[in-house]
Amino acid sequence: MTARDDVLGRIRRANSAAGVSDAGRAPSPAAEAGYRTAGDRDQAELLELLADRLVDYRATVRRTTADRLAGEVAAALALRDARRVVVPAGLDVFGPGGPPEGLEVITDDGLHALVPAGGSVGDSAEGDAPEAVVPATGVLDGCDGAITGAAVAIAETGTIVLDAGPDQGRRAITLVPDYHLCIVRADQVVELVPEGVERLAGASGRPLTWISGPSATSDIELNRVEGVHGPRTLEVILVEP
């Protein structure tokens, strides 16, 4: 018996004891314990709460409407003097007018190099069958920031979740550049974590990135250091109705 078989066996025995079949689920432990699984705030209250939590985490928050989104994105990038950004291929934030003059936009689908079977990055030759697709982090290092959408935002915890959807792209683009500009629509904001998890049910099998403020750690002598595990700066644009 392998370690995997042992772990799966324990899970099956625990499920059996809880009355769970392979085809069904037991009642939510959170619901049985009386924990809140659904919020009661209206949309305006949710946006205020999310903005408050994000600011508390040292993120910058901008609020706009859909028809002014392109201008708000341009203003945010201009304030940082960003000249080169990476954007998921499935996200259109600049509209028919295109990006501002002087801004180079790289789509995430152009950031990868093919690796031949048994080879390494840089070894690929024309006609080789690719074994894997590897992020061109060198290109990302040269970007001033990344712009993405979001899958869901949780107001109570100030958390934004990315699920690698078309408007969010591959995880690398939000981990390597030092600046992340994230666009969150009002209808993507929920109040509680269980509601957020429920919204993510369709993302099974895709990598999830849970973001609560800019990347930071206080592991060493309790001194806060930002930008260790991801972007040093998080800016969120809340798109209201």
C-alpha positions in Angstrom: 0.0 0.0 0.0 1.3 3.4 -0.9 1.0 6.6 1.2 -1.6 7.8 -1.3 -3.7 4.7 -0.8 -3.4 5.1 2.9 -4.6 8.8 2.8 -7.5 8.1 0.5 -8.5 5.1 2.6 -8.7 7.3 5.7 -10.8 9.8 3.8 -13.2 7.2 2.6 -13.6 5.8 6.2 -14.2 9.3 7.5 -16.8 10.0 4.8 -18.5 6.7 5.6 -18.7 7.4 9.3 -20.2 10.9 8.4 -22.8 9.3 6.1 -21.3 10.6 2.9 -21.4 8.5 -0.2 -19.0 8.9 -3.2 -21.9 10.6 -5.0 -23.1 12.9 -2.3 -22.0 15.4 0.4 -22.9 15.6 4.0 -24.5 18.9 5.3 -22.0 21.7 5.5 -20.2 21.6 8.9 -20.2 25.4 8.9 -24.0 25.5 8.5 -24.5 22.8 11.2 -22.3 24.7 13.6 -24.3 27.9 13.1 -21.6 29.8 11.2 -22.8 32.4 8.7 -22.7 31.1 5.2 -24.5 34.0 3.5 -24.3 37.7 4.1 -27.1 40.3 4.3 -25.4 43.5 3.2 -26.6 45.3 0.1 -24.2 46.0 -2.8 -23.3 49.5 -1.7 -22.4 48.3 1.8 -20.3 45.5 0.3 -18.3 47.9 -1.8 -17.7 50.2 1.1 -16.6 47.3 3.3 -14.3 45.9 0.6 -12.7 49.3 -0.1 -12.1 49.7 3.7 -10.5 46.3 4.1 -8.2 46.9 1.0 -7.0 50.2 2.2 -6.4 48.7 5.6 -4.1 46.2 3.9 -2.2 49.1 2.2 -3.7 48.6 -1.2 -4.8 51.6 -3.3 -8.5 51.7 -4.2 -10.1 53.6 -7.1 -13.8 53.7 -7.8 -15.4 54.2 -11.2 -18.1 53.1 -13.6 -17.8 50.9 -16.7 -17.9 53.8 -19.1 -15.0 55.5 -17.4 -12.9 52.4 -16.8 -10.5 53.0 -19.6 -9.7 56.5 -18.4 -9.2 55.3 -14.8 -6.8 52.6 -15.9 -4.8 55.1 -18.0 -4.7 57.5 -15.0 -3.5 54.8 -12.7 -0.7 53.8 -15.1 0.3 57.4 -15.8 0.7 58.0 -12.1 3.2 55.2 -11.9 4.8 56.2 -15.1 4.3 52.7 -16.4 5.6 52.2 -19.9 5.2 48.4 -20.4 2.5 46.2 -18.9 1.2 42.7 -19.3 -2.5 42.1 -19.8 -4.4 38.8 -20.2 -5.5 38.1 -23.8 -9.1 37.9 -22.6 -9.2 41.3 -20.9 -10.0 44.5 -22.9 -9.5 47.5 -20.6 -8.6 50.2 -23.1 -11.7 50.0 -25.4 -11.7 51.0 -29.1 -9.2 53.8 -28.6 -6.5 51.3 -27.6 -3.8 51.9 -25.0 -2.5 55.4 -24.2 0.3 56.7 -26.4 3.7 55.5 -25.1 2.4 52.4 -23.3 3.5 49.0 -24.6 1.0 46.2 -23.9 2.1 42.6 -23.9 -0.5 39.9 -23.8 0.2 36.9 -21.6 -0.3 34.4 -24.5 2.9 35.8 -26.1 5.1 35.2 -23.0 5.9 31.6 -23.4 8.7 29.5 -24.9 8.3 25.9 -26.0 10.5 23.3 -24.4 11.3 20.1 -26.4 10.8 16.7 -24.9 13.8 16.0 -22.6 15.3 19.5 -23.2 15.5 22.8 -21.5 14.5 26.4 -22.1 16.5 27.6 -25.1 17.0 24.2 -26.6 13.9 24.1 -28.7 14.3 23.8 -32.4 11.7 24.2 -35.2 9.6 21.0 -35.5 10.4 19.8 -31.9 7.4 18.4 -30.0 6.8 20.6 -26.9 6.9 18.9 -23.5 5.8 21.9 -21.6 5.1 25.6 -21.8 7.3 27.7 -19.6 6.6 31.4 -18.6 9.2 33.8 -20.0 9.8 35.4 -16.6 12.6 37.5 -18.1 10.0 39.3 -20.1 7.9 39.8 -17.0 10.8 41.2 -15.1 10.9 44.0 -17.7 7.3 44.9 -17.2 6.2 47.8 -15.0 3.1 46.0 -13.9 0.2 43.7 -14.7 -3.5 44.4 -15.3 -6.1 41.7 -14.6 -9.7 41.1 -13.8 -10.8 38.9 -10.9 -13.0 35.9 -10.2 -14.5 37.1 -7.0 -13.8 39.5 -4.1 -14.7 38.8 -0.5 -15.6 42.0 1.4 -15.3 40.8 4.9 -11.7 39.7 4.5 -10.7 42.1 1.8 -9.7 39.2 -0.3 -9.5 39.1 -4.1 -9.4 35.7 -5.8 -8.0 34.9 -9.2 -8.9 31.6 -10.9 -6.8 31.9 -14.1 -9.8 32.8 -16.2 -9.5 34.5 -19.6 -9.5 38.0 -18.0 -6.9 37.0 -15.4 -4.4 34.9 -17.3 -1.6 32.8 -16.0 -0.5 33.1 -12.3 3.0 34.2 -13.3 1.8 37.6 -14.5 0.5 38.6 -11.1 3.5 37.2 -9.2 6.6 38.6 -11.0 5.8 42.3 -11.9 6.1 44.7 -8.9 2.7 46.3 -9.6 -0.7 44.7 -9.9 -3.7 46.7 -11.1 -6.8 44.6 -10.5 -10.3 45.4 -11.9 -13.2 44.2 -9.7 -16.8 44.6 -10.9 -19.5 45.3 -8.3 -21.4 42.0 -9.1 -18.2 40.0 -8.3 -18.2 41.2 -4.6 -19.6 38.9 -2.0 -19.7 39.3 1.8 -18.4 36.1 3.2 -15.7 33.4 2.4 -18.3 30.6 2.0 -20.0 32.7 -0.7 -16.7 33.3 -2.4 -15.9 29.6 -2.4 -19.3 28.8 -3.9 -18.6 31.2 -6.7 -15.4 29.4 -7.4 -17.1 26.0 -7.9 -16.6 26.3 -11.7 -12.9 26.8 -11.4 -12.2 23.2 -10.3 -8.8 22.1 -11.5 -7.5 25.7 -12.2 -4.9 27.4 -9.9 -6.4 29.9 -7.5 -4.6 32.9 -6.2 -6.0 34.5 -3.0 -4.9 38.1 -2.5 -5.3 40.1 0.7 -3.3 43.3 0.0 0.2 43.7 -1.4 2.7 40.9 -0.9 4.3 41.3 2.5 6.0 39.3 5.3 7.1 40.0 8.8 8.9 36.7 9.3 12.3 38.2 10.2 12.4 40.0 13.5 8.8 41.2 12.9 10.0 43.7 10.3 7.5 44.2 7.5 9.0 43.6 4.1 6.8 44.1 1.0 7.1 42.6 -2.4 8.6 39.2 -1.3 6.1 36.7 -2.7 4.5 38.9 -5.3 3.7 42.5 -6.2 4.9 45.2 -3.8 2.0 47.4 -4.9 -1.7 46.4 -5.3 -4.1 48.8 -6.8 -7.8 47.9 -7.2 -10.4 49.6 -9.4 -13.9 48.9 -8.2 -16.3 49.2 -11.1 -19.7 50.3 -9.8 -23.1 50.1 -11.6 
